[in-house]
């Protein structure tokens, strides 16, 4: 069992990663969220990644990228 990362006080200037399960329902939602994170919350960058298999854990290469992000959003959609 790990420990939770400390909460960010703001998203401005941060890099936010979004991990999608790749189902159709996530495309528009995460695209809109990415735009909001930049325009409304001042995120410096939003990185969109899609898992290769919607029902499996995130790919190792995606997990490896997480250490370069300040926060992560993940979700599912149909």
Secondary structure, DSSP 8 states (H G I E B T S, - for coil): --------S--TT-EEEEEE---HHHHHHHHHHHHHHHHTT--SEEEEEE-SSTTS---HHHHHHHTT-SEEEEE---
